[in-house]
Amino acid sequence: TFTEGENGELTIDLQTSTMAACAPESLHDQFVLDLAGVASYLLQDGSLFAAIKYDTGIMEFAPAP
């Protein structure tokens, strides 16, 4: 889950994240590193777009059905 603060700060809750069932080739570590490197974000039509610093990519998150 994520929340947007009054000053535009974004907080992402990774409380439910676990590596207990992750295979050795899991992208978990890279995913968490990318989240830590988010430089800006956009909320559009219920989706979250997070731009990773140094123009290395954009992570897109859509609401669960």
N, C-alpha and C positions, 0 to 999 in steps of 0.2 A: 504494500500500500504506500501511497505518498500523500503528502499534504503541502499546500502552498501557503507560506506565511504572509503576513501583512506587508512586509518589505520586499516581497518577491522571492524570498529564499525557498528552496525546495528541500523537503525532508523525505527521504525514502526509508521505509521500515523493512529491514532485511531479517526481522525476527524469525520468520518462518523458513529462512534459508538454512539448509543443512547439507553437509557433505557426506552424511552417513550412507546414502545410497548412490553416491557419485562414482562412476567408473574412473579408472586412472586417466582416460583421455578426456575427461570432463572439462568444459570451458568455464567452470565455476570461478576459478581464480582470476581468469582474464575478465570475466563479467564483472566481478567486484572491483577490479582495478579500473575498468572502463567507467563504472559508476563514480568512482572517486575522482576521475578526471573530467567530469562533465563541466563544461565552461558556460553553457547557456541552455535554456530549455524553452519549449513552446507547448502550450496546451491548445489543442485544436480538435473540435468535434469529439470530445471525450477521450482522445488519445494524447499521450505524452511523447514528445520528441525531445531527446536529450543529445545535444551536440558535444562530442568529446573534444577536448582542447587539441590544438595543433592540427585542426581539420582532419582528424584521423577517422571520423565516422559519426554517424547519427544512430542512436538507439531509439527504436520505436516501441512503445508500450500501448496496447489496446485494452479496453475494459474486458473483463471476463464475461462470457455469455451468461 
